[in-house]
Amino acid sequence: MSTNDNQIKHLKREILVRITEAFLSEDFEENARKIPYVMRPKGCEVDLRCCVYKERAVLRDRIVAGLGHSIENDDEYTLLSTYAKQAVERQKPDDETLTVLQGACKGCVPSSVHVTDLCQGCVARPCTTTCRFGAISIINGKSHIDASKCKNCGMCINACPYGAITKIIVPCESVCPVDAIKKDESGHARIDFSKCISCGKCIGACPFGAIHEKSQIVDVLSRIKEGKNVVAMIAPAIAGQFPYPMSKVRTALLKIGFSDVLEVAQGADVTTLTEAEDFKERMAENAPFMTTSCCAAYNELVKKHIPEIKPYVSETGTPMYYTAEIAKKKDPDCVTVFISPCSAKRKEALDNPNADYVINFDELGSILVAMKIEVNNLEDTEFETESSKEGRNFAVSGGVAEAVRSALELKGENVEIHPCLVDGLNKQSIRDLKSYAKTGKCPNGNLIEVMSCPGGCVGGNSALNAQNKAKKQIAEYANEGKPVVDTNAAE
């Protein structure tokens, strides 16, 4: 079992497997309707909710999201069979990629700084002298925080010699780098999509599994069932997720019903050469720095929160952009499906006419389980175009910058390059990026590689494998690739 496995992931995966099994059955709508009752039959023991009926209600919400619908738009009267029918008939995914299950949301207490019973009422009283807002006083010999004055800065937490002051956090709110998730009037989490960058951090942070991606499994399987030419585009990070050779993973995708399978590392090779050329030109024009443009969440961040840094962002397309373009040039009528490590790519695909659908690694694994495909027993099939080592290494932090450096070096370009890695978007790294944009200077380098997830795409919210193990598998697979300038994509 991977360290990324937990009870919530298992529950979500079981639902996706059951949805797929229902789709493959003779009566999708009826079997989808029955899923909550099959998972929680009458008389079963429940350990998560007060009763089996509450369990079924929350399961129903999870299935609605698994069918690609928003819980926010659910009227509670619509049957799961109706939602299943609508999912099959849907021709385009919903505009927003995430949804919050109010039934699962615990309605956590507001984030605040709190004095615990460990307070000793010490004479020095460093908490009162440290607080700049006059929020701490002594009542009955103990420290007391006035919530109306407290700014949640945490200075008193650091000052207390007994560790008696702690901060109560709301996990989803705490992890969001752009403050896009807050409580609504009912006390439940709600996403402000005008701020959301679809990074997916809140999905993994919520210990109740209340935040869901809206799955596109049914959309993809429906297009395959209709006989469409459906092309799978697999992200470089996939090499670290399954304990099988990529040649067998490719065969497994063909067995699912995809007509072709392309490595997105092929598109990454185009990105590398284009971005290297962009960097060379900007440095020739004495630009202070350039940032990469491969991370979909970072591109959303620029659009919604740091428009002032846009002049410094490479105009190069993402690997998914170029791979979808390759697929559509080969067959303009094909349906492209990006198989992704994160939720941000769903948002990118909505803005790209060449990218039709996105399913994540967990959803792919669920399809394989539902179809009873034993990957290890399959034959090997090779990719039509071999990708480069550099393209395959896009999955790990530092891989994009290294690819650009290698491309410049292999082409004999005399361009000085000093990579600066933003290894994960958070409030501090966003402040740093805003500072770079404001001052026009980056003290740490001239090529800023920005990755929303620590570790790179291999750390995406849909990753299945522990990072260290995944990175090792990716490195082994990448070493089989050619230098970037030798690939067909670069010609």
C-alpha positions in Angstrom: 0.0 0.0 0.0 1.3 3.4 -0.9 1.8 6.1 1.7 -0.7 8.1 -0.3 -3.4 5.6 0.5 -6.0 6.3 3.2 -9.6 5.5 4.0 -11.0 8.5 2.0 -9.0 7.5 -1.1 -10.2 3.9 -0.7 -13.8 5.1 -0.4 -13.6 7.4 -3.5 -11.9 4.6 -5.4 -14.6 2.1 -4.5 -17.3 4.5 -5.8 -15.4 5.1 -9.0 -15.1 1.3 -9.5 -18.8 0.8 -8.9 -19.7 3.6 -11.2 -17.6 2.0 -13.9 -19.1 -1.4 -13.3 -22.5 0.0 -13.5 -21.7 1.7 -16.8 -20.4 -1.6 -18.2 -23.6 -3.4 -17.0 -26.8 -3.8 -19.1 -28.6 -1.2 -17.0 -26.3 1.7 -16.0 -29.0 3.9 -14.7 -30.6 1.4 -12.4 -27.3 0.0 -11.1 -26.0 3.5 -10.5 -29.1 4.2 -8.4 -28.4 1.1 -6.3 -24.8 1.9 -5.4 -25.5 3.5 -1.9 -27.7 0.5 -1.0 -25.1 -2.1 -2.2 -22.3 -0.3 -0.3 -24.4 0.2 2.9 -27.1 -2.6 3.0 -29.9 -2.6 5.6 -28.6 -3.8 8.9 -24.9 -3.2 8.2 -22.7 -1.7 10.9 -21.7 2.0 10.3 -18.7 3.6 12.0 -18.5 6.9 10.2 -22.0 8.4 10.6 -24.8 8.2 13.1 -26.8 5.7 11.0 -27.0 3.8 7.7 -29.3 6.5 6.2 -26.8 9.3 6.8 -24.1 7.1 5.3 -26.2 6.5 2.2 -26.9 10.2 1.9 -23.2 11.1 1.9 -22.5 8.2 -0.5 -25.1 9.5 -2.8 -23.4 12.9 -2.9 -20.0 11.2 -3.6 -21.7 9.3 -6.5 -23.2 12.5 -7.9 -19.7 14.0 -8.0 -18.4 10.7 -9.5 -20.9 11.1 -12.2 -19.5 14.6 -13.0 -22.2 16.8 -11.4 -22.1 19.6 -8.8 -23.5 19.0 -5.4 -24.1 22.8 -5.2 -26.7 22.4 -7.9 -28.3 19.2 -6.5 -31.9 19.6 -5.4 -31.8 16.3 -3.4 -34.9 15.1 -5.3 -33.1 14.0 -8.5 -32.5 10.3 -8.6 -29.0 8.9 -9.2 -30.4 7.1 -12.2 -31.3 10.5 -13.7 -27.8 11.8 -13.0 -26.4 8.7 -14.7 -28.5 9.3 -17.7 -27.5 13.0 -17.8 -23.8 12.0 -17.5 -24.1 9.7 -20.6 -25.8 12.4 -22.6 -23.4 15.2 -21.6 -21.2 16.4 -24.4 -19.0 18.8 -22.5 -17.8 18.7 -18.8 -19.1 21.3 -16.4 -17.2 24.6 -16.2 -16.1 24.2 -12.6 -14.0 21.2 -11.8 -14.5 20.9 -8.0 -17.5 20.5 -5.8 -18.1 20.5 -2.0 -20.2 17.8 -0.4 -22.1 19.6 2.4 -23.2 16.3 3.9 -19.6 15.2 4.4 -18.3 18.7 5.4 -17.9 18.7 9.2 -18.4 22.5 9.4 -15.1 22.9 11.3 -14.9 25.6 14.0 -13.4 28.9 12.7 -9.7 29.2 12.5 -8.4 30.9 15.7 -5.6 31.1 18.2 -6.5 29.4 21.4 -5.0 29.4 25.0 -5.0 25.8 26.3 -5.2 24.5 29.9 -1.4 24.2 29.8 -1.1 28.0 30.5 0.9 28.4 33.7 0.1 32.1 34.2 3.8 32.9 34.3 5.2 36.2 35.7 7.1 37.1 32.5 3.9 37.0 30.4 5.7 37.0 27.1 2.4 36.5 25.2 1.0 39.8 26.4 4.2 41.8 25.6 4.6 40.1 22.2 1.1 40.8 20.9 1.0 44.0 18.9 -2.7 44.2 18.8 -3.5 44.2 22.5 -5.5 41.0 22.1 -4.1 39.1 25.2 -4.9 39.9 28.8 -4.7 38.0 32.1 -8.0 36.8 33.6 -7.9 34.8 36.8 -4.2 34.3 36.4 -4.4 32.9 32.9 -3.9 34.3 29.5 -7.0 35.2 27.6 -7.3 36.1 23.9 -9.9 38.6 22.7 -11.0 37.1 19.4 -12.3 40.5 18.2 -8.7 41.9 18.4 -6.7 38.8 17.4 -5.2 38.8 13.9 -4.2 35.1 14.0 -0.5 36.1 13.4 0.8 33.4 15.7 3.4 35.6 17.5 2.1 34.6 20.9 2.4 30.9 19.9 6.1 31.3 19.4 6.5 33.4 22.5 4.9 31.0 25.0 7.6 29.0 26.8 5.2 26.2 27.7 3.6 25.7 24.2 0.3 26.5 25.9 -1.0 28.6 23.0 -2.1 26.8 19.8 -3.8 27.6 16.5 -7.0 25.8 15.6 -7.0 25.5 11.8 -9.5 24.6 9.2 -7.6 22.2 7.0 -9.0 23.2 3.6 -8.8 26.9 4.3 -5.3 26.6 5.8 -3.9 24.9 2.8 -5.4 27.0 0.1 -2.7 29.4 -1.2 -5.2 32.0 -2.5 -7.9 32.0 0.1 -10.4 30.6 -2.3 -12.3 28.5 0.2 -14.3 29.8 3.2 -17.3 28.9 5.2 -20.7 30.0 3.9 -23.7 31.2 6.0 -24.4 27.6 7.0 -20.9 27.0 8.3 -19.9 24.7 5.4 -17.0 25.1 3.1 -17.6 26.9 -0.2 -15.2 27.5 -3.0 -14.9 30.9 -4.6 -14.2 30.0 -8.2 -13.2 33.5 -9.1 -10.2 33.0 -6.9 -9.7 29.2 -7.2 -6.6 28.1 -9.2 -7.7 24.4 -9.2 -4.5 23.3 -7.5 -6.4 20.6 -5.6 -4.6 21.1 -2.3 -8.0 21.3 -0.5 -8.9 17.9 -1.8 -6.1 16.1 0.0 -6.3 18.4 3.1 -9.9 17.7 4.0 -9.9 14.8 6.5 -13.6 14.2 5.7 -13.2 13.9 2.0 -15.8 16.6 1.5 -14.1 18.2 -1.5 -14.3 16.3 -4.8 -13.2 16.6 -8.3 -16.1 16.1 -10.7 -15.2 13.0 -12.5 -15.3 12.6 -16.3 -15.1 8.8 -16.3 -18.6 8.4 -17.7 -17.9 11.0 -20.4 -14.8 9.2 -21.6 -16.3 5.7 -21.4 -19.4 7.0 -23.3 -17.2 8.3 -26.2 -15.4 5.0 -26.4 -18.7 3.1 -26.4 -20.0 5.4 -29.2 -17.0 4.2 -31.3 -15.2 7.5 -31.4 -11.5 7.6 -32.0 -10.5 8.3 -28.4 -6.8 9.1 -27.8 -5.2 8.8 -24.3 -2.5 11.3 -23.5 -0.5 10.1 -20.5 1.3 12.6 -18.3 5.0 12.0 -17.6 4.2 11.4 -13.9 2.4 8.2 -14.7 5.7 6.3 -15.0 5.9 6.6 -11.2 2.4 5.5 -10.4 2.1 1.9 -11.4 4.5 -1.0 -10.8 4.5 -2.0 -14.5 6.6 -1.1 -17.6 5.0 1.8 -19.5 4.8 -0.6 -22.5 2.2 -2.7 -20.5 0.4 0.4 -19.3 0.0 1.5 -22.9 -1.5 -2.0 -23.7 -3.8 -1.6 -20.8 -5.2 1.7 -22.1 -5.7 0.1 -25.6 -7.6 -2.7 -23.9 -9.9 -0.2 -22.1 -10.8 1.0 -25.6 -8.5 3.9 -26.4 -7.6 3.9 -30.1 -4.1 5.3 -29.4 -1.9 6.3 -26.5 0.5 9.2 -26.7 3.2 10.2 -24.1 2.7 13.8 -23.1 6.5 13.7 -22.7 6.3 14.0 -26.5 4.6 17.4 -26.1 7.0 18.2 -23.3 9.8 17.9 -25.9 8.1 20.6 -28.0 7.7 22.7 -24.8 11.4 22.3 -24.0 12.6 23.5 -27.4 10.1 26.3 -27.6 10.7 27.5 -24.1 14.5 27.3 -24.6 14.2 29.6 -27.6 11.9 31.9 -25.7 14.4 32.1 -22.9 17.3 32.8 -25.2 15.5 35.6 -26.9 14.4 37.2 -23.6 17.9 37.1 -22.2 19.3 38.7 -25.5 16.8 41.5 -24.8 18.2 41.8 -21.2 15.1 40.6 -19.5 15.8 40.1 -15.8 14.2 36.6 -15.7 11.5 34.4 -17.3 9.2 32.0 -15.6 8.1 28.6 -17.0 4.5 28.1 -18.1 4.0 24.3 -17.8 2.0 24.2 -14.5 -1.7 24.8 -15.1 -2.3 26.0 -11.5 0.4 28.5 -11.9 -1.1 29.8 -15.1 -4.4 30.2 -13.3 -2.6 32.0 -10.4 -1.1 34.5 -12.9 -4.4 35.1 -14.5 -6.4 35.6 -11.3 -3.9 36.9 -8.7 -0.6 38.1 -10.2 -1.3 39.6 -13.6 1.7 41.9 -13.1 4.0 38.9 -13.6 2.5 37.9 -16.9 5.2 39.8 -19.0 7.8 37.5 -17.5 5.9 34.3 -18.1 7.0 32.2 -21.1 4.3 32.2 -23.8 5.1 28.5 -24.6 2.3 26.1 -24.4 2.1 23.3 -21.9 3.0 19.7 -22.8 -0.7 18.8 -22.8 -1.3 21.6 -25.2 1.2 20.4 -27.7 0.3 16.7 -27.3 -3.4 17.5 -28.0 -2.3 19.5 -31.0 -0.3 16.5 -32.3 -3.3 14.2 -31.8 -5.7 16.6 -33.6 -3.4 17.1 -36.5 -3.4 13.4 -37.0 -7.2 13.1 -36.7 -9.2 16.4 -36.3 -12.2 14.4 -35.2 -10.5 12.4 -32.5 -11.4 12.8 -28.8 -8.4 13.6 -26.6 -8.2 12.5 -23.0 -5.4 13.7 -20.8 -4.6 11.3 -18.0 -3.4 13.5 -15.2 -1.8 13.7 -11.8 -3.7 16.7 -10.6 -7.0 18.6 -10.8 -5.6 21.8 -12.4 -5.4 20.1 -15.8 -9.2 19.8 -15.9 -9.4 23.6 -15.8 -6.7 23.9 -18.5 -8.6 21.4 -20.8 -11.8 23.5 -20.5 -9.8 26.4 -22.1 -8.2 24.3 -24.8 -10.4 23.3 -27.8 -7.9 20.4 -28.6 -8.2 18.8 -25.1 -11.6 17.2 -24.6 -11.5 15.4 -21.3 -9.3 14.7 -18.3 -9.2 11.7 -16.0 -6.7 11.3 -13.2 -4.5 8.4 -12.2 -7.0 7.3 -9.5 -9.8 7.2 -12.0 -7.6 5.2 -14.5 -6.8 2.7 -11.7 -10.5 2.4 -11.0 -11.3 1.6 -14.6 -8.7 -1.1 -14.7 -10.1 -2.7 -11.5 -13.7 -2.5 -12.8 -12.7 -4.1 -16.1 -10.6 -6.7 -14.3 -7.5 -5.8 -16.5 -4.4 -7.4 -15.0 -1.7 -5.1 -16.4 1.2 -7.3 -15.5 -0.2 -10.1 -17.6 -0.5 -8.0 -20.8 1.9 -8.0 -23.7 4.2 -5.0 -24.3 3.3 -2.4 -27.0 5.7 0.4 -27.9 4.9 4.1 -28.4 5.0 5.3 -32.0 7.2 8.2 -31.1 9.9 7.9 -28.5 10.1 10.8 -26.0 13.2 12.2 -24.5 14.8 11.8 -21.1 14.2 15.5 -20.5 10.5 15.3 -21.5 9.9 12.4 -19.2 11.6 14.3 -16.3 9.0 17.1 -16.5 7.2 15.2 -13.8 9.7 16.1 -11.0 10.6 19.5 -9.6 13.6 20.9 -11.5 12.9 18.8 -14.5 11.6 21.7 -16.7 14.5 24.0 -15.9 17.0 21.1 -16.5 15.3 20.4 -19.9 15.7 24.0 -21.0 19.3 24.0 -19.9 20.0 20.7 -21.7 18.3 21.9 -24.9 20.4 25.1 -24.9 23.6 23.2 -24.2 23.0 20.5 -26.8 22.2 23.1 -29.5 25.4 24.9 -28.6 23.7 28.1 -27.4 25.9 30.3 -25.2 23.2 31.5 -22.8 23.8 31.8 -19.1 21.0 30.1 -17.2 20.5 30.1 -13.4 17.4 28.1 -12.4 15.3 29.2 -9.4 12.8 26.6 -8.3 9.4 27.4 -6.8 8.8 24.0 -5.4 5.1 24.3 -4.4 2.7 27.2 -4.4 1.9 28.6 -0.9 1.3 32.0 0.5 5.0 32.7 0.9 6.0 31.6 -2.6 3.2 33.7 -4.0 4.5 36.7 -2.0 7.9 36.0 -3.5 6.5 35.9 -7.1 4.7 39.2 -6.5 7.9 40.7 -5.3 9.8 39.6 -8.4 7.1 41.1 -10.6 7.0 44.4 -8.6 10.8 44.9 -8.5 11.6 43.3 -11.9 14.3 41.2 -10.1 14.7 37.7 -9.0 17.7 37.4 -6.7 17.8 33.7 -7.0 18.1 33.2 -10.7 16.9 34.1 -14.2 14.8 31.1 -15.1 12.0 30.5 -12.5 10.4 27.1 -12.7 7.1 27.2 -10.9 5.4 24.0 -9.7 2.1 24.1 -7.7 2.8 20.8 -6.0 5.9 20.2 -3.8 8.1 17.7 -5.7 6.5 18.6 -9.0 3.7 16.8 -10.8 4.7 13.6 -9.1 3.2 15.2 -5.9 -0.1 16.0 -7.6 -3.3 15.5 -5.6 -4.2 12.4 -7.6 -0.8 10.7 -7.3 -1.0 7.1 -6.2 2.5 6.4 -5.1 4.9 7.8 -2.5 7.1 10.5 -4.0 10.5 8.9 -3.4 9.4 5.6 -5.0 7.7 7.4 -7.8 10.7 9.6 -8.6 12.9 6.5 -8.7 10.6 4.8 -11.2 10.4 8.0 -13.3 14.2 8.3 -13.4 14.6 4.7 -14.5 12.1 5.2 -17.3 13.5 8.7 -18.3 16.9 7.2 -18.7 15.6 5.1 -21.6 14.7 8.2 -23.6 16.8 10.0 -26.2 18.3 13.5 -25.8 15.6 16.1 -26.5 17.1 17.4 -29.7 17.0 13.9 -31.2 13.3 13.3 -30.8 10.8 13.3 -33.7 8.8 16.0 -31.9 11.7 18.4 -32.2 12.1 18.0 -35.9 
